[in-house]
Amino acid sequence: MDLLRGRISAIYFRYLGAAFGSAMISSIYGIVDMAIVGQYQGPDGTAALAVVAPVWNIIYSLGLLAGIGGGVLFSVARGQGGTGGSGANDYFSAAFIGTVIFSALSWAAIVFFDRRMLLLFGADETLLPLARQYLWPVKFAVPVFIFNQMLAAFLRNDGSPGLATAAVLFGGLFNVAGDYFFVFTLDMGIMGAGLATAIGAALTLAAMLGHFFSKRNTLRLVRPRNLLIKLRKITVTGFSTFFIDIAMGILTVLFNRQIMRYSGTEALAVYGVIVNISTVVQCCAYSIGQASQPIISINFGAGRWRRIRATLRYALATAAFFSIAWTAAALAFPNGFIRIFMAPTEMVLSIAPFIIRCYGLSFLLLPLNIFSTYYFQSLMRPEISFFVSVSRGMLVSGLLILFLPAAAGARALWLAMPITELLVSAAVVYYMIRCTHSLYSRKNSPHRALRD
């Protein structure tokens, strides 16, 4: 599809459908694992996977840092200078090198410091053995998960969003079947879920590599000019998306520790379910941003402001749809989600409705706030995207998680995220209106953004 001249509605919805499947890379494995493990080992298994959740946030955020940061710059370069070309592939090559570095660092950290990490993330003596069993096979595939995220972003920017989706579905289907086979049939328990996840990720990567043998591929590894400068630009541009996932890991750690302090293992098991629901809602928001980003970035590079504004209208409408749908589901069927992800005790069923309904109010504004970070990145305004990500992901939310239960009791903890999303959305709306209006002034040339 021609991102510079094609019909915006057709391009957007094609990319949205593909991006939704691609965004599920970061959630499908965890969702299936928690559902199977929760049925096999009950609330302890679910709580153990809640402890492991920050590890996934670290892994996926590094892939997004290179993929989204490099993908935005790749598309802007193409918009300025046509398809292909060494300028665009300089950014692909730099992102590839960055991904290798990120993979090596995170791999070493998880292999050698897994016990310390899991204790930091909220494990106790009961949950630590289960969490380490799950993580053991995952250790061997850490770089695979990071490269999956990076390549999915570049495939979308190189006109192959459908392949990214097909690759995720391929690996995900194996993960579903493999979870059941390894956990129940072979009676491997929680370790079997980790093994199925690792193999599924490897199959996804193999499928995505097929893009490099297709005729539509324009991605080439070249010797990037000014590598350090380009790595810095990729890091700055992609940092906000990176921070969304890292922040979710930080918040999960804070929640885990506060829950164990004020409420206990049953509440942590419920929070494990919330983590998975919230991850799916975030994936819906990611899909909006990832569908919009290639269109906005390349048209920004070409100076086609009306096409950017049209894309924004479709994105906001999609965000509103996901917001209403997921908030309604959380309010209407809280124990339905619990039964999907575990074999619950009576105590879990009694406390879950209040917890999920309170936390679920945050879904009303979450898609808008996350999409806004992609929008600001695509307009080469990483400083605004950074402000939104840090405020939402650590500053406002962290303070509320730490001080709300102390000030208003344990039950107030579950209102931390709804209050955070509300406060952040006010800033998002202000900056979104301001940036969109500025497109028509054309005072700032987008060509300056890529100048070395």
URFENRA-V582661 format. One record per residue. RES is the residue in one small letter. PSI is psi in radians with two decimals (* if undefined). NEAR is the number of other ideal C-beta (glycine too) atoms within 12 Angstrom. Layout:
res=RES psi=PSI near=NEAR
res=RES psi=PSI near=NEAR
This chain:
res=m psi=2.53 near=25
res=d psi=1.84 near=20
res=l psi=-0.30 near=39
res=l psi=-0.41 near=27
res=r psi=-0.25 near=16
res=g psi=2.92 near=23
res=r psi=2.18 near=18
res=i psi=-0.79 near=31
res=s psi=-0.76 near=21
res=a psi=-0.76 near=19
res=i psi=-0.81 near=32
res=y psi=-0.85 near=38
res=f psi=-0.50 near=26
res=r psi=-0.79 near=27
res=y psi=-0.60 near=43
res=l psi=-0.81 near=40
res=g psi=-0.74 near=26
res=a psi=-0.72 near=33
res=a psi=-0.57 near=44
res=f psi=-0.80 near=36
res=g psi=-0.71 near=37
res=s psi=-0.70 near=51
res=a psi=-0.43 near=48
res=m psi=-0.11 near=40
res=i psi=-0.73 near=52
res=s psi=0.00 near=50
res=s psi=-0.49 near=38
res=i psi=-0.67 near=40
res=y psi=-0.80 near=51
res=g psi=-0.66 near=50
res=i psi=-0.88 near=37
res=v psi=-0.76 near=36
res=d psi=-0.80 near=53
res=m psi=-0.67 near=48
res=a psi=-0.80 near=34
res=i psi=-0.82 near=41
res=v psi=-0.69 near=47
res=g psi=-0.64 near=41
res=q psi=-0.58 near=27
res=y psi=-0.77 near=34
res=q psi=0.05 near=37
res=g psi=-2.78 near=28
res=p psi=-0.56 near=39
res=d psi=-0.70 near=35
res=g psi=-0.73 near=42
res=t psi=-0.74 near=51
res=a psi=-0.65 near=46
res=a psi=-0.69 near=45
res=l psi=-0.48 near=53
res=a psi=-0.61 near=50
res=v psi=-0.63 near=48
res=v psi=-0.39 near=48
res=a psi=-0.73 near=47
res=p psi=-0.46 near=39
res=v psi=-0.75 near=45
res=w psi=-0.68 near=46
res=n psi=-0.71 near=38
res=i psi=-0.83 near=41
res=i psi=-0.89 near=46
res=y psi=-0.60 near=47
res=s psi=-0.61 near=39
res=l psi=-0.67 near=46
res=g psi=-0.67 near=47
res=l psi=-0.62 near=59
res=l psi=-0.85 near=43
res=a psi=-0.70 near=47
res=g psi=-0.90 near=52
res=i psi=-0.77 near=55
res=g psi=-0.84 near=51
res=g psi=-0.65 near=51
res=g psi=-0.70 near=49
res=v psi=-0.84 near=57
res=l psi=-0.63 near=53
res=f psi=-0.81 near=52
res=s psi=-0.69 near=47
res=v psi=-0.71 near=41
res=a psi=-0.69 near=42
res=r psi=-0.67 near=38
res=g psi=-0.57 near=38
res=q psi=-0.58 near=30
res=g psi=0.28 near=22
res=g psi=3.05 near=16
res=t psi=2.70 near=27
res=g psi=-2.63 near=21
res=g psi=2.58 near=20
res=s psi=-0.48 near=23
res=g psi=-0.84 near=33
res=a psi=-0.75 near=38
res=n psi=-0.29 near=32
res=d psi=-0.72 near=35
res=y psi=-0.64 near=52
res=f psi=-0.78 near=44
res=s psi=-0.70 near=31
res=a psi=-0.71 near=41
res=a psi=-0.67 near=46
res=f psi=-0.82 near=36
res=i psi=-0.74 near=26
res=g psi=-0.68 near=39
res=t psi=-0.67 near=42
res=v psi=-0.77 near=23
res=i psi=-0.83 near=25
res=f psi=-0.69 near=38
res=s psi=-0.78 near=32
res=a psi=-0.77 near=18
res=l psi=-0.83 near=22
res=s psi=-0.62 near=39
res=w psi=-0.84 near=29
res=a psi=-0.72 near=16
res=a psi=-0.76 near=23
res=i psi=-0.62 near=35
res=v psi=-0.76 near=22
res=f psi=-0.31 near=14
res=f psi=0.48 near=21
res=d psi=-0.71 near=33
res=r psi=-0.81 near=21
res=r psi=-0.70 near=14
res=m psi=-0.80 near=30
res=l psi=-0.64 near=34
res=l psi=-0.71 near=22
res=l psi=-0.63 near=24
res=f psi=0.02 near=41
res=g psi=0.11 near=38
res=a psi=2.53 near=37
res=d psi=-3.03 near=24
res=e psi=-0.41 near=15
res=t psi=-0.76 near=21
res=l psi=-0.44 near=33
res=l psi=-0.81 near=26
res=p psi=-0.69 near=24
res=l psi=-0.76 near=36
res=a psi=-0.70 near=43
res=r psi=-0.61 near=30
res=q psi=-0.76 near=32
res=y psi=-0.71 near=49
res=l psi=-0.34 near=40
res=w psi=-0.93 near=28
res=p psi=-0.46 near=30
res=v psi=-0.54 near=41
res=k psi=-0.62 near=31
res=f psi=-0.19 near=20
res=a psi=0.28 near=34
res=v psi=-0.84 near=38
res=p psi=-0.53 near=32
res=v psi=-0.78 near=37
res=f psi=-0.71 near=46
res=i psi=-0.77 near=42
res=f psi=-0.54 near=39
res=n psi=-0.79 near=48
res=q psi=-0.78 near=53
res=m psi=-0.84 near=50
res=l psi=-0.63 near=44
res=a psi=-0.72 near=51
res=a psi=-0.76 near=55
res=f psi=-0.55 near=52
res=l psi=-0.69 near=46
res=r psi=-0.74 near=53
res=n psi=-0.29 near=50
res=d psi=0.31 near=39
res=g psi=0.33 near=33
res=s psi=0.95 near=36
res=p psi=-0.53 near=41
res=g psi=-0.63 near=30
res=l psi=-0.69 near=32
res=a psi=-0.73 near=46
res=t psi=-0.80 near=34
res=a psi=-0.66 near=26
res=a psi=-0.72 near=40
res=v psi=-0.78 near=41
res=l psi=-0.68 near=27
res=f psi=-0.90 near=29
res=g psi=-0.64 near=39
res=g psi=-0.69 near=35
res=l psi=-0.70 near=25
res=f psi=-0.70 near=30
res=n psi=-0.71 near=40
res=v psi=-0.90 near=26
res=a psi=-0.71 near=22
res=g psi=-0.65 near=33
res=d psi=-0.88 near=41
res=y psi=-0.76 near=25
res=f psi=-0.86 near=20
res=f psi=-0.72 near=33
res=v psi=-0.87 near=35
res=f psi=-0.93 near=21
res=t psi=-0.85 near=16
res=l psi=-0.06 near=17
res=d psi=0.70 near=14
res=m psi=-0.21 near=26
res=g psi=-2.51 near=31
res=i psi=-0.52 near=42
res=m psi=-0.61 near=33
res=g psi=-0.62 near=35
res=a psi=-0.72 near=48
res=g psi=-0.67 near=45
res=l psi=-0.77 near=34
res=a psi=-0.66 near=42
res=t psi=-0.77 near=51
res=a psi=-0.77 near=36
res=i psi=-0.71 near=32
res=g psi=-0.69 near=41
res=a psi=-0.69 near=46
res=a psi=-0.67 near=31
res=l psi=-0.67 near=30
res=t psi=-0.79 near=43
res=l psi=-0.76 near=35
res=a psi=-0.70 near=24
res=a psi=-0.69 near=33
res=m psi=-0.52 near=42
res=l psi=-0.32 near=25
res=g psi=-0.41 near=23
res=h psi=-0.58 near=30
res=f psi=-0.15 near=24
res=f psi=0.08 near=14
res=s psi=2.80 near=17
res=k psi=-0.49 near=11
res=r psi=-0.12 near=19
res=n psi=2.23 near=25
res=t psi=0.07 near=28
res=l psi=2.22 near=37
res=r psi=2.44 near=23
res=l psi=2.11 near=20
res=v psi=2.99 near=22
res=r psi=1.83 near=15
res=p psi=2.37 near=31
res=r psi=2.44 near=17
res=n psi=1.00 near=19
res=l psi=-0.83 near=22
res=l psi=-0.66 near=16
res=i psi=-0.73 near=19
res=k psi=-0.66 near=37
res=l psi=-0.67 near=30
res=r psi=-0.75 near=20
res=k psi=-0.72 near=34
res=i psi=-0.75 near=48
res=t psi=-0.78 near=32
res=v psi=-0.78 near=28
res=t psi=-0.69 near=47
res=g psi=-0.04 near=49
res=f psi=-0.68 near=36
res=s psi=-0.74 near=43
res=t psi=-0.73 near=53
res=f psi=-0.77 near=43
res=f psi=-0.49 near=38
res=i psi=-0.82 near=47
res=d psi=-0.72 near=46
res=i psi=-0.74 near=32
res=a psi=-0.66 near=40
res=m psi=-0.65 near=45
res=g psi=-0.74 near=37
res=i psi=-0.78 near=31
res=l psi=-0.66 near=43
res=t psi=-0.73 near=41
res=v psi=-0.82 near=35
res=l psi=-0.79 near=33
res=f psi=-0.82 near=42
res=n psi=-0.83 near=42
res=r psi=-0.69 near=29
res=q psi=-0.67 near=31
res=i psi=-0.79 near=38
res=m psi=-0.49 near=30
res=r psi=-0.71 near=20
res=y psi=-0.42 near=24
res=s psi=-0.65 near=30
res=g psi=-3.09 near=22
res=t psi=-0.66 near=32
res=e psi=-0.76 near=29
res=a psi=-0.61 near=37
res=l psi=-0.64 near=43
res=a psi=-0.72 near=44
res=v psi=-0.72 near=45
res=y psi=-0.57 near=49
res=g psi=-0.68 near=51
res=v psi=-0.75 near=48
res=i psi=-0.69 near=45
res=v psi=-0.74 near=45
res=n psi=-0.70 near=41
res=i psi=-0.82 near=40
res=s psi=-0.62 near=43
res=t psi=-0.69 near=41
res=v psi=-0.74 near=35
res=v psi=-0.73 near=45
res=q psi=-0.65 near=47
res=c psi=-0.64 near=38
res=c psi=-0.75 near=40
res=a psi=-0.71 near=48
res=y psi=-0.72 near=46
res=s psi=-0.63 near=43
res=i psi=-0.83 near=45
res=g psi=-0.71 near=54
res=q psi=-0.49 near=54
res=a psi=-0.65 near=45
res=s psi=-0.61 near=50
res=q psi=-0.85 near=55
res=p psi=-0.67 near=51
res=i psi=-0.85 near=51
res=i psi=-0.76 near=49
res=s psi=-0.83 near=48
res=i psi=-0.61 near=43
res=n psi=-0.50 near=37
res=f psi=-0.76 near=46
res=g psi=-0.58 near=39
res=a psi=-0.08 near=28
res=g psi=0.53 near=21
res=r psi=1.48 near=28
res=w psi=-0.66 near=25
res=r psi=-0.61 near=16
res=r psi=-0.57 near=34
res=i psi=-0.78 near=40
res=r psi=-0.64 near=28
res=a psi=-0.73 near=26
res=t psi=-0.68 near=44
res=l psi=-0.71 near=39
res=r psi=-0.78 near=21
res=y psi=-0.67 near=30
res=a psi=-0.76 near=42
res=l psi=-0.66 near=29
res=a psi=-0.71 near=23
res=t psi=-0.71 near=34
res=a psi=-0.71 near=40
res=a psi=-0.71 near=24
res=f psi=-0.88 near=21
res=f psi=-0.66 near=35
res=s psi=-0.88 near=32
res=i psi=-0.75 near=24
res=a psi=-0.83 near=22
res=w psi=-0.60 near=35
res=t psi=-0.75 near=31
res=a psi=-0.72 near=18
res=a psi=-0.73 near=24
res=a psi=-0.67 near=38
res=l psi=-0.62 near=24
res=a psi=-0.59 near=17
res=f psi=0.93 near=22
res=p psi=-0.80 near=32
res=n psi=-0.30 near=25
res=g psi=-0.75 near=19
res=f psi=-0.69 near=39
res=i psi=-0.78 near=39
res=r psi=-0.46 near=20
res=i psi=-0.69 near=26
res=f psi=-0.10 near=43
res=m psi=2.92 near=37
res=a psi=1.70 near=23
res=p psi=2.69 near=30
res=t psi=2.95 near=22
res=e psi=-0.62 near=13
res=m psi=-0.77 near=18
res=v psi=-0.77 near=36
res=l psi=-0.50 near=25
res=s psi=-0.56 near=17
res=i psi=-0.34 near=32
res=a psi=-0.76 near=41
res=p psi=-0.81 near=25
res=f psi=-0.78 near=26
res=i psi=-0.87 near=39
res=i psi=-0.67 near=40
res=r psi=-0.71 near=29
res=c psi=-0.91 near=30
res=y psi=-0.62 near=44
res=g psi=-0.36 near=38
res=l psi=-0.44 near=29
res=s psi=-0.38 near=42
res=f psi=-0.29 near=38
res=l psi=-0.56 near=28
res=l psi=-0.14 near=36
res=l psi=-0.84 near=46
res=p psi=-0.71 near=40
res=l psi=-0.82 near=41
res=n psi=-0.71 near=47
res=i psi=-0.76 near=49
res=f psi=-0.64 near=48
res=s psi=-0.56 near=48
res=t psi=-0.66 near=53
res=y psi=-0.70 near=51
res=y psi=-0.84 near=48
res=f psi=-0.64 near=41
res=q psi=-0.76 near=51
res=s psi=-0.47 near=51
res=l psi=0.22 near=39
res=m psi=0.72 near=38
res=r psi=1.09 near=32
res=p psi=-0.42 near=35
res=e psi=-0.62 near=20
res=i psi=-0.75 near=31
res=s psi=-0.70 near=43
res=f psi=-0.77 near=31
res=f psi=-0.79 near=27
res=v psi=-0.80 near=46
res=s psi=-0.79 near=42
res=v psi=-0.73 near=28
res=s psi=-0.81 near=33
res=r psi=-0.71 near=43
res=g psi=-0.33 near=40
res=m psi=-0.88 near=28
res=l psi=-1.14 near=24
res=v psi=-0.87 near=33
res=s psi=-0.74 near=39
res=g psi=-0.76 near=27
res=l psi=-0.73 near=19
res=l psi=-0.72 near=34
res=i psi=-0.68 near=37
res=l psi=-0.67 near=25
res=f psi=-0.39 near=19
res=l psi=-0.87 near=29
res=p psi=-0.57 near=26
res=a psi=-0.61 near=17
res=a psi=-0.61 near=16
res=a psi=0.14 near=16
res=g psi=2.87 near=14
res=a psi=-0.65 near=24
res=r psi=-0.41 near=21
res=a psi=-0.33 near=26
res=l psi=-0.61 near=40
res=w psi=-0.13 near=38
res=l psi=0.00 near=28
res=a psi=-0.81 near=39
res=m psi=-0.71 near=46
res=p psi=-0.74 near=32
res=i psi=-0.72 near=28
res=t psi=-0.88 near=34
res=e psi=-0.64 near=39
res=l psi=-0.83 near=26
res=l psi=-0.74 near=24
res=v psi=-0.63 near=37
res=s psi=-0.53 near=30
res=a psi=-0.76 near=22
res=a psi=-0.66 near=30
res=v psi=-0.84 near=35
res=v psi=-0.74 near=22
res=y psi=-0.90 near=17
res=y psi=-0.57 near=29
res=m psi=-0.75 near=34
res=i psi=-0.76 near=19
res=r psi=-0.81 near=19
res=c psi=-0.66 near=32
res=t psi=-0.73 near=30
res=h psi=-0.59 near=18
res=s psi=-0.34 near=23
res=l psi=-0.60 near=31
res=y psi=-0.27 near=15
res=s psi=-0.50 near=12
res=r psi=0.56 near=14
res=k psi=-0.53 near=10
res=n psi=2.04 near=18
res=s psi=2.24 near=15
res=p psi=-0.33 near=33
res=h psi=-0.34 near=19
res=r psi=-0.36 near=13
res=a psi=-0.52 near=27
res=l psi=0.06 near=32
res=r psi=2.29 near=16
res=d psi=* near=18
